[in-house]
Amino acid sequence: MSQNNKIALLPDMNRRNLLKAGLLVSLVCLNPLPAFASYGHQGPGERRLSLLNTHTGERLKEVVYWEQGSYIHDALDDLNYVLRDHRTDEVHAIDPITLDQMAAISRKVDAGRPFEIISGYRSPESNRALRNNSSGVAKNSYHMQGKAVDLRLPGVPLKVLRKAALDLRRGGVGYYPKSDFLHIDSGKVRSW
């Protein structure tokens, strides 16, 4: 194709359209960079978690729950089971955004061990019972929606875990040093 033919294919390419095209190309090229950076050594193609439920003793080791742009339903089922309400044995879907927060925290602190789970999903009955015994339990807790997890990570100081969670600027982060756990949820960004 001659040079004249190439130019003829772009008759409406004025300065404004050229700038728009350049902006679009820039957005497409630069947008994946934060995603690649946030997934650290796991790479952008997978997300994984290791869990230990402190109440049941159940473990999940390095379960890949997201790969190549999709959540893996069997892996989510396994995570939901370990994060179930241990008091009633009720299983509820955990919000994948909460799982993504956990995976991002794990990568930030380069966790070599599983998260110890204090509380994942809570049935309304369990939440009500806990609320009757503690002033620190919310009436409409995100735990009842499968959007919150209370956790700790052996070998990682709770302050470091908290900083990693806050640095994500995603969801809620509750710091409970006396009880030795961190609360994370996929609600609006806030901390206490």
N, C-alpha and C positions, 0 to 999 in steps of 0.2 A: 504494500500500500504506500502510495507516495505521501509526502508531507502535506500536500494540498488536501488529500482525502482525509487525513487525520483531523485537520482543522475543520473541514466541512462537517464532520460528525458532531462537533460541539458548537453549533451556531449561537446558542443562547448563553454561552459561557462568558459572562461579563465579570467584572471585578467582584461584585456582590455575590454572585453564584460561586465564584472561585473561593471566596472567603468562607461561605457556608459549607462548601465541600471540604475545605481544609479543617474547619471546626469539627465537622462530623468525623472525619478520619482521625483527628486528634482524640476525640471522645472514645471512639472505638479502640484505638490503640492504647490509651492510658487507663481506661476503665478496668481492665483485668489486673492491673498492677497491685492495687490494694488487696484484691482477693488472693493473689499469689502470695503476697507478703504475709497475710494473716493466717495462712495454713502451714507455715514453717516447713519442717522436715517431712511432713506427710505429703506435701505437694498439693496442688489445687484439685487433684483428681479424687481425693478420698478424705473422709473424716472418720475418726475412730475414738472409742472410749474404753476404758477399763474401770470396772466398778466392783465394790465390795459392799454388800448390804450389811450394816453392823448389827441389825436385829435378827436376820435369818442366816447369816454366814454365807449366803450365795455370792458367787463371783462370776463376773464376765471379764474375760481377758482379751484386750485388743480387738473388740468387735468393730468391724468396719460397717458403719450404718449409712454412709453416703459415699457414692462413687460415681465418677464421671457425670456429675450433674443430677443424679437421682438418689432419692432415699431408698434404702433396701428394706422392704417390708418385713422380712423374717428377722432381720437384725433389730428393727424397731420393736417388733413383738418381744424379742428377748430383753431389750432394755426396759420396755414397759413392765415386763414381769418382775424384773429385779427391783424396779422403782415403784412397785405396787404398794398399797396400804398394807403393811405387815400386820396390823391389828385385825382387819376384816378379811384379808387375803383378796381384796377387790383390785382388779387390774383396770387401769385407765390409760388411755393414750397420753404420753408425755409430749408436750409441744416440741416439735423438732427445733424450734428456735432456742429453746432452753438447752437442748442437747448440744446445739452448735455453740452456745455460750460455754458450756462445760468443756467441749473439745478445744475451743480457742484458749481458754484458761490453761488447760493441760499443756498446750503447745507453748504458751507464753512462759510457763514456769519449768518447761522441759521435764514434765512429770515422768518418773520411771516406775511409779507405782499406781495402783488403782485409787480412784476417789473412794473414800469411805462415805457411804450414804447414810445420813441420819434420818432424813425424811424425803420422800418423793411425793407421789400422789397420796392425798388424804381424802377419805370419804367424808361426807358432811358429818356423819356420826362421830368419827374419830376426831375431826377438827373441833366439834362441839365439846367433846370430852377433854381435849387438850386445853381448850379455851377456858373451861370451868376450873382448871388447875393452874392456869398461868395467864398473867396479864399480857404476855408478849405474843399471843396467838390472835391473828386477825379474824374477825367474824366472817369476812368474805375472802379468805385466804386464796392466793393463787394456787396453792397446793391442791385445792379442791377442783381446780380446772386442769390440772396436769401441767401447769405453767411454772412451777417452782420446785427447787431442790435445795435441801440443806445438806452441806457436805464439808469435808475436810480432806486434806491430802497429807498423809504421813511423810515426814521429812521436809515439808515445806511450811515455814512459819505462817500462821493465819494472817498476819499483817501482809506478807508477800502475796498470798492468795487473794486477799482483799484488793491490793493494789492492781494485780493482774485483772481482776474482774472490773474494777473501776476504769482502768485504762481502755477497756473495750467500748465503754460508753454505750452499753446496751442493757436495757432492762433494769431491774432493781437489784441492789446489793445491800444486804443486811449483815452487819458485823457483830458477832456474839462471842467475844473472847472468853467470858466467864464460862460459857457452855462449850467452848472450843469448836465452833462451826461457823460456816459462812452460808448465808441464804442468797441464792440467785433466782431471779425470775425473768420472764419475758414480757413483763408489763412495761409501763413507761419508765424512762430513765430517772432514777432517784437513788438515794442511799441514806442509810441510818446506822 
